[in-house]
Amino acid sequence: MINILTAPLLSLFLHAHHISVCEMTYKEDSKTLEITQQVFADDIELFIKRESGNETFDIRAEEDQVQKYLQNFIEKHIVINLDGTSLSQHWIAYKIDGNDVRFFIELKDVTGSQLSVTNTIFLEMLGGQVNVIHFHDKEERKTKVCSQEKKTVFFDL
């Protein structure tokens, strides 16, 4: 039972909003798509605990295992197609910064007219989860949101 003394302490570890932010930058000259995906560290840690069955998993203490889980997580939950053809993701790195985790990914040979982005990060696990995608093309920024109701969004190149 949560009492009046433990409730403020518990709120430090839980956050009311479930949101991820994905920055996608299309580099026309090199035909690459640079992606930075940001999530809350406690959400990704909870996901890894559920997926691995390891309830004591600590995202900050088990870095050798984290990259493997994060790569699998990203490949499963972010799917990018170009004109209907799936694109391969090239994992670059991840970084833990306070309560944020950022993944860095690159897609090469991005030539076509339309990207479809399916972002299902935490949609099955967290109620009310939304995944904001900021797409930068030349000097224009377009923002779209993936949610339980709409998991795929489209961007013209």
Rosetta silent file (secondary structure, phi, psi, omega in degrees, C-alpha in Angstrom):
SEQUENCE: MINILTAPLLSLFLHAHHISVCEMTYKEDSKTLEITQQVFADDIELFIKRESGNETFDIRAEEDQVQKYLQNFIEKHIVINLDGTSLSQHWIAYKIDGNDVRFFIELKDVTGSQLSVTNTIFLEMLGGQVNVIHFHDKEERKTKVCSQEKKTVFFDL
SCORE:     score description
SCORE:     0.000 S_00000001
   1 L     0.000  136.782  179.531    0.000    0.000    0.000 S_00000001
   2 L   -90.598  126.362  177.966    1.272    3.449   -0.897 S_00000001
   3 L  -107.419  179.818 -174.676    1.080    5.939    1.920 S_00000001
   4 L   -64.014  -24.466  179.878    1.498    9.692    1.965 S_00000001
   5 L   -82.547  -33.901 -177.320    5.234    9.441    2.674 S_00000001
   6 H   -88.832  -19.379 -177.783    6.126    7.013   -0.123 S_00000001
   7 H   -59.572  -47.104  178.135    3.940    8.528   -2.865 S_00000001
   8 H   -62.999  -37.290  178.981    6.285   11.492   -3.602 S_00000001
   9 H   -65.525  -42.362  179.288    9.273    9.158   -3.654 S_00000001
  10 H   -63.635  -35.856 -178.130    7.523    6.766   -6.033 S_00000001
  11 H   -65.409  -21.902  176.585    6.643    9.615   -8.402 S_00000001
  12 L   -65.729  -27.405 -174.603   10.352   10.235   -8.951 S_00000001
  13 L  -100.042  -10.316  179.763   10.632    6.850  -10.637 S_00000001
  14 L  -116.931  145.704  175.641    7.442    6.895  -12.679 S_00000001
  15 L  -122.672  144.840 -173.299    6.464    9.317  -15.380 S_00000001
  16 L   -78.597  -24.916 -175.972    2.910   10.066  -16.410 S_00000001
  17 L  -102.399  140.906  178.057    3.564   10.531  -20.118 S_00000001
  18 L  -117.548   98.706 -175.303    4.587    7.786  -22.488 S_00000001
  19 E  -142.080  143.865  169.667    6.278    9.385  -25.452 S_00000001
  20 E  -123.828  153.800  179.619    9.254    8.704  -27.676 S_00000001
  21 E  -125.343  129.525  179.710   10.826   11.168  -30.059 S_00000001
  22 E  -119.915  122.656  175.747   12.426   10.192  -33.349 S_00000001
  23 E  -103.433  122.497  178.622   14.502   12.672  -35.353 S_00000001
  24 E  -120.576  126.422  179.771   14.992   11.667  -39.000 S_00000001
  25 E  -122.760  119.596  177.923   17.238   13.715  -41.275 S_00000001
  26 E   -90.977  121.653  177.943   17.403   12.997  -44.998 S_00000001
  27 E  -102.056   98.850 -174.413   20.759   13.934  -46.523 S_00000001
  28 L   -62.299  -39.141 -177.283   20.029   14.285  -50.220 S_00000001
  29 L   -64.143  -36.919 -179.997   23.675   14.693  -51.259 S_00000001
  30 L  -101.814   -2.209 -179.800   24.763   11.378  -49.660 S_00000001
  31 L    56.456   42.882  178.561   21.373    9.642  -50.049 S_00000001
  32 E  -121.304  156.414  175.386   21.332    8.713  -46.364 S_00000001
  33 E  -121.789  115.374  178.884   18.730    8.891  -43.636 S_00000001
  34 E   -96.310  131.518 -175.769   20.113    9.599  -40.162 S_00000001
  35 E  -126.215  131.141  170.259   17.870    8.547  -37.287 S_00000001
  36 E  -122.172  119.713  179.611   18.040    9.371  -33.595 S_00000001
  37 E  -110.296  128.285 -179.211   15.395    7.647  -31.475 S_00000001
  38 E  -118.472  131.646  176.752   14.930    8.806  -27.877 S_00000001
  39 E  -136.400  167.606  174.305   13.028    6.908  -25.175 S_00000001
  40 E   -76.403  137.419 -178.759   12.882    6.931  -21.380 S_00000001
  41 H   -61.319  -39.514 -178.621   15.498    4.660  -19.795 S_00000001
  42 H   -67.586  -31.453  176.985   13.019    3.170  -17.325 S_00000001
  43 H   -68.028  -45.467 -179.213   10.659    2.212  -20.172 S_00000001
  44 H   -68.560  -35.296  177.559   13.373    0.448  -22.167 S_00000001
  45 H   -64.873  -42.560  176.943   14.648   -1.244  -19.024 S_00000001
  46 H   -61.459  -42.174  178.733   11.146   -2.525  -18.249 S_00000001
  47 H   -60.985  -47.400 -179.275   10.839   -3.777  -21.829 S_00000001
  48 H   -62.773  -40.559  177.755   14.175   -5.634  -21.638 S_00000001
  49 H   -59.120  -43.908 -179.846   13.188   -7.186  -18.290 S_00000001
  50 H   -67.583  -43.772 -177.883    9.948   -8.467  -19.840 S_00000001
  51 H   -68.357  -39.211 -174.657   11.595   -9.703  -23.048 S_00000001
  52 H   -89.668  -20.388 -174.668   14.551  -11.390  -21.351 S_00000001
  53 L    77.833    6.236 -179.417   12.789  -12.674  -18.234 S_00000001
  54 L   -97.180   94.872 -175.826   15.627  -11.138  -16.207 S_00000001
  55 L   -70.051  -12.944  179.982   13.828   -9.090  -13.536 S_00000001
  56 L  -100.520    7.159 -177.639   17.115   -7.784  -12.105 S_00000001
  57 L   -57.201  132.959  178.906   18.375   -6.360  -15.418 S_00000001
  58 L  -123.368  114.029 -174.501   19.991   -2.935  -14.958 S_00000001
  59 L   -60.776  -27.353 -178.561   20.411   -0.894  -18.151 S_00000001
  60 L   -88.558  -19.230 -176.316   23.347    1.034  -16.687 S_00000001
  61 L  -100.046  -16.911 -173.398   25.222   -1.964  -15.283 S_00000001
  62 L  -121.531   53.812 -173.729   24.924   -4.462  -18.120 S_00000001
  63 H   -60.026  -31.914  179.790   26.069   -2.442  -21.124 S_00000001
  64 H   -63.810  -31.830  179.161   27.455   -5.455  -22.992 S_00000001
  65 H   -86.951  -26.416 -175.257   23.960   -6.952  -23.113 S_00000001
  66 H   -60.723  -46.721 -176.902   22.120   -3.670  -23.674 S_00000001
  67 H   -57.935  -42.485  179.003   23.335   -3.121  -27.234 S_00000001
  68 H   -60.217  -47.530  179.072   22.093   -6.568  -28.319 S_00000001
  69 H   -64.153  -42.664 -178.030   18.650   -5.939  -26.821 S_00000001
  70 H   -66.071  -41.464  177.898   18.446   -2.403  -28.210 S_00000001
  71 H   -61.019  -46.130  178.089   19.389   -3.466  -31.748 S_00000001
  72 H   -62.436  -41.127  179.974   16.733   -6.192  -31.701 S_00000001
  73 H   -60.404  -49.056 -178.888   14.244   -3.761  -30.201 S_00000001
  74 H   -64.077  -45.343 -179.765   14.844   -1.123  -32.897 S_00000001
  75 H   -61.209  -33.967 -179.712   14.733   -3.642  -35.766 S_00000001
  76 H   -77.717  -36.306 -169.216   11.426   -4.990  -34.457 S_00000001
  77 H  -106.859   -8.849  172.881    9.740   -1.679  -33.667 S_00000001
  78 E  -125.078  112.426 -179.370   10.985    0.748  -36.324 S_00000001
  79 E  -120.770  126.021 -177.850   10.378   -0.411  -39.888 S_00000001
  80 E  -121.237  127.697  176.552   11.143    1.906  -42.776 S_00000001
  81 E  -117.494  145.299  176.085   10.106    1.283  -46.363 S_00000001
  82 E  -117.614  114.925 -177.510   11.031    3.300  -49.415 S_00000001
  83 L    50.170   40.498  176.073    8.425    3.118  -52.179 S_00000001
  84 L    87.379   -3.195 -179.696    7.211   -0.166  -50.655 S_00000001
  85 E  -108.149  129.851 -179.093   10.659   -1.783  -50.273 S_00000001
  86 E   -65.880  138.262  178.600   12.099   -2.404  -46.806 S_00000001
  87 L  -103.767  141.711  177.524   15.356   -0.588  -45.995 S_00000001
  88 L   -80.383  137.611  178.377   18.184   -2.103  -43.960 S_00000001
  89 L   -94.853  138.812  175.628   19.182   -0.281  -40.810 S_00000001
  90 E  -110.649  109.204 -179.137   22.828    0.271  -39.931 S_00000001
  91 E   -66.878  132.412  177.300   23.257    0.452  -36.159 S_00000001
  92 E  -106.833  -57.582 -177.060   25.687    3.155  -35.073 S_00000001
  93 E  -172.238  176.351  169.106   25.467    3.445  -31.275 S_00000001
  94 E  -137.609  159.110 -179.619   23.357    4.164  -28.237 S_00000001
  95 E  -143.618  132.690  174.062   23.827    6.604  -25.374 S_00000001
  96 E  -100.439  124.967 -178.284   22.309    6.746  -21.905 S_00000001
  97 E  -134.016   98.236 -176.357   21.960   10.310  -20.642 S_00000001
  98 L    65.069 -122.131  179.009   20.173   10.604  -17.312 S_00000001
  99 L   -98.954   16.373  177.830   16.739    9.079  -17.818 S_00000001
 100 E  -112.686  145.100  170.817   16.995    9.185  -21.624 S_00000001
 101 E  -122.791  131.030  177.394   18.330    6.573  -24.005 S_00000001
 102 E  -117.836  136.020  174.635   19.176    7.575  -27.561 S_00000001
 103 E  -110.622  143.151  179.900   19.786    5.162  -30.419 S_00000001
 104 E  -120.741  123.895 -174.719   21.644    6.252  -33.537 S_00000001
 105 E  -134.585  152.331  175.812   20.880    4.520  -36.840 S_00000001
 106 E  -134.335  142.427  173.068   21.663    5.218  -40.478 S_00000001
 107 E  -117.897  134.062 -177.296   20.022    4.049  -43.684 S_00000001
 108 L  -108.551  163.631  178.146   22.016    4.184  -46.913 S_00000001
 109 L    56.353   47.308  179.811   21.045    4.399  -50.586 S_00000001
 110 L   -90.447   91.945  177.234   17.804    6.213  -49.850 S_00000001
 111 L  -130.019  122.999 -178.522   16.579    7.142  -53.306 S_00000001
 112 L   168.750 -162.021 -176.233   12.896    7.229  -54.081 S_00000001
 113 L  -117.420  -25.518 -176.994    9.812    9.311  -53.595 S_00000001
 114 E  -144.333  130.951  173.713    8.055    8.163  -50.410 S_00000001
 115 E   -98.825  137.248  167.061    9.101    6.786  -47.028 S_00000001
 116 E  -112.877  132.578 -177.760    6.717    4.854  -44.849 S_00000001
 117 E  -121.318  119.630  174.559    7.723    4.708  -41.193 S_00000001
 118 E  -107.092  118.841 -178.502    6.151    2.231  -38.801 S_00000001
 119 E  -125.168  103.068 -177.907    7.056    3.021  -35.206 S_00000001
 120 L  -108.305   21.850 -178.997    5.522    0.636  -32.667 S_00000001
 121 L   -55.444  120.114  175.766    7.876    1.427  -29.770 S_00000001
 122 L    61.540    6.890 -178.233    6.087    0.530  -26.521 S_00000001
 123 L   -63.235  -34.277  179.482    2.640    0.613  -28.167 S_00000001
 124 L   -80.109  -24.549 -171.219    1.887   -2.909  -26.911 S_00000001
 125 L   -95.168  -36.025 -171.929    3.400   -2.321  -23.473 S_00000001
 126 L  -120.363  123.478  176.866    2.301    1.158  -22.394 S_00000001
 127 L   -67.463  136.013  178.295   -1.197    2.553  -22.583 S_00000001
 128 L    80.408    8.219  179.534   -1.363    5.967  -24.194 S_00000001
 129 L   -63.069  136.342  171.419    2.087    5.679  -25.781 S_00000001
 130 E  -130.736  144.188 -179.774    2.766    8.072  -28.668 S_00000001
 131 E  -120.083  106.428 -177.509    5.812    8.128  -30.913 S_00000001
 132 E   -85.288  133.140  178.172    6.566   11.548  -32.382 S_00000001
 133 E  -121.324  120.614  174.075    8.571   11.597  -35.613 S_00000001
 134 E  -103.065  118.362 -179.549   10.285   14.777  -36.812 S_00000001
 135 E  -108.853  121.938 -179.737   11.381   14.396  -40.432 S_00000001
 136 E  -107.195  122.152  179.551   13.923   16.897  -41.760 S_00000001
 137 E  -134.886  116.749 -174.430   14.259   17.180  -45.546 S_00000001
 138 L    58.987 -117.839  179.783   16.317   20.038  -46.950 S_00000001
 139 L  -109.138   14.412 -176.438   15.188   22.996  -44.855 S_00000001
 140 E  -107.715  142.298  175.677   11.728   21.662  -44.059 S_00000001
 141 E  -120.014  126.077  177.501   10.595   19.874  -40.887 S_00000001
 142 E  -117.773  137.257 -178.921    7.506   17.680  -40.905 S_00000001
 143 E  -121.599  131.296  176.927    6.103   16.162  -37.713 S_00000001
 144 E  -137.348  162.883 -175.503    3.815   13.143  -37.504 S_00000001
 145 E  -127.157  131.145  171.060    2.712   10.875  -34.680 S_00000001
 146 E   -99.206  140.526 -179.346    2.454    7.103  -34.485 S_00000001
 147 L  -147.807 -177.232  178.203    0.028    5.676  -31.927 S_00000001
 148 L   -58.465  -35.307 -178.280   -1.993    2.558  -31.232 S_00000001
 149 L   -79.224  -30.518 -176.276   -4.551    3.799  -33.770 S_00000001
 150 L  -139.578   96.745 -173.662   -2.041    4.815  -36.470 S_00000001
 151 L   -88.538  -16.155 -176.644    1.244    2.926  -36.435 S_00000001
 152 E  -123.956  135.341  175.998    2.516    3.990  -39.891 S_00000001
 153 E  -127.021  163.377 -174.594    3.113    7.471  -41.271 S_00000001
 154 E  -126.942  143.724  175.969    4.367    8.657  -44.668 S_00000001
 155 E  -133.494  133.539  175.018    6.862   11.283  -45.775 S_00000001
 156 E   -86.163  141.124  177.088    7.555   12.436  -49.332 S_00000001
 157 L   -91.882    0.000    0.000   11.201   12.893  -50.285 S_00000001
